[in-house]
Amino acid sequence: MASSGEQQERCPAAAADSLSFMELAVQQAKLALESLEVPVGCVIVEDGKVIASGRNRTNETRNATRHAEMEAIDVILDHWHRSGLSATEVAEIFSRCILYVTCEPCIMCASALSILGIKEVYYGCANDKFGGCGSILSLHIARGFKCYGGIMASEAVSLFRDFYEQGNPNAPKPHRPRAAQASS
């Protein structure tokens, strides 16, 4: 396993557009934090225009697959389905889309993005436990989409820190006492 720096490409010079799109993703992550969700947010951009946004909703929906990326993907797919687009047309549009997300996509989300044929992914902080764009697996390389990390990473990490400092009221409670508690 290689570090994310070895598996992802270096981010090109941070253009103003990339920063403004990442700021929108951070706003989605803040909405997630306000809803007591793990603070991850994203936007999907086509031809310089935001066409979908998403935030984590796993606690709210009680569905572990409702990551920010999946929420945004579903918005797009629903819209395109209602518009009567064919699978070929959907694939062509996705090949022009860029995802901006506050944290490196997990293996599940990176797999979905690769199957859909997304063009590029820009993310904030690395995901050292579940990352699918270089931290754990490099799904972007096998499927041919480019992945750039480190954009507004400190903002993303700060949101995670805020979340974990407040405690996760939705985390499952241990069923048995921990060893340190049992020996007290």
N, C-alpha and C positions, 0 to 999 in steps of 0.2 A: 504494500500500500504506500503510495506516495503522498506527500503533503499537497494541499490544494494549490500551492504555488507552482508545483511541478505539473499538475494535471490541467489547470485552467490556463487560458491565455491571459497575458497582461492586458489590463484595460487600456484601450486607447485614451489619448488625452481627453479628460473629462470635459465634454462639450456642455455648453449651457443647457441644451435640450436634455441631455442625459441627467443632469442634476435636477432640472425641474421635474422630469418624470419620476426620478427617485424621491423627490420631496413629496409628490403625490402618493407614492407607495408608503412613505413614512406616515403620512396623514391617515392612511388606511390602517396602518399598524397601531397608531394612537387610538383609533376607534375600537380596534380589537382589545387593547389594554383597558379602555374605559368599560368594555363589556366583560371584563374578567377573563379574557382569552389570552393565549400566548400571543404576544404582539408581533404578528407578521402581517404585512400588507403588500399588495402588488397592483400594478396596472399593466394592461396589454395595449401596445401601441401599433397602429398600422398607418403607414405613410405620414408619420408625424402627428397623428391624432389618437387620443386615448379612446379605445373602443370598449374597454371593460376594466373594472377594478374589482378587487376582492380583499377580504380580510379573513383571518382564521375565525371559524365558527364551530369548532369541534365540541366545545362545552354546551353552547347554545342549542345545537342540533342533536347532541349526544351521538355524534357520528364522527368517528376518528378520521374519516377521509375528507372532511370539510376544511381542508387547508386553503389558504388564500388563493393559491394558484388554481385549485379545482373550482373554487367559487367563481373566479373570473372566467375560466374556461367554460363553465356551464352557462354563464350569462351570454357569451358569444355563441355557443352552439345552439342555445335556445332561440336566440335572435335569428341566426342563419337558418335554422330549421323552419321557423315561422315564415321566413322570406322565401322558402322553397328552393334553397340552394342544394345542388347535388353534392355528393361526397367529394367528387373531383374539384368542384368549385371551392368547397370548404378547405380542402388540402392546399389549393393554390393560394388562397387568402392567408392561411396560417403560415405558409412559407415566407410571407412578407412581414409577419408580426414579430415584435420584440417585447419581451417580458422584462419588467423592472420589479424586483422583489427585495424586501429588506434583509432576508436571510437566504443563503444558498438553498435551492430546492432540495427537498429530501429525495430519497431514492424513488418513492412512489410518484412524486410530482415530476421529477426529472424524466422518469419513464413515460408518463403521460405526455409531457411536452415533446419528447422525442418521437413518440408514436404519431402525434398530431403534426409533426414536422415544423415546429417553430424555428424561426431564423436565428435568433440570438436571445441570450439571457444575460441581464446585468443584475448583480445582487450586491447587498451590503456586506454583512458578515458571513464568515464561513460557518458551516454546520458540521462540527467535528464528530458528532454522534451519528448523524443520518444523511449526510450530504451526498447528493447524487451527481454533482458537477465537479468532482475532484477530491473532496475531503475523505470520502469512503469509497465510492465508486465513481467512475468517469463515464457516465452514460452519454454525455454530450459528445464525446469523441467517437464512440461507436455509431452514433446516429447522425453525426455531422452538423450539429448546431454549435455555435460559438458561445462560450460562457466567459464572462468577465466579472471578477469579484473586487470587493473593496470600496465600492462607491457608497459614501456616507456610512461606512461601517461603524464609526463611533456612535452615531445616532441610533443605529439598530441595536448595538450592544447596550447602550444606555436604556433603551426601552425594555430589553430583556432583564437588565439589572433591576429596574423599577418593578417589573412584574414579580420577580422572584423575591425581592425584598418585602413586598406586601404580602407574600404568601399566596399560594394558589388554593382558594377555597373549594375549587372543584376537584382537587386531587383526591384520589381514593385514600381513605384512612387505613393505616396498617391494621391487619387482622390480629396480629399478635405483637406483644411488646418487643421492642428492639433489645438487643443484648445489653446495651448500656442502661436502659431503663429497667430491665429485669433484675440487674445486679444491685440496684440502688436500695 
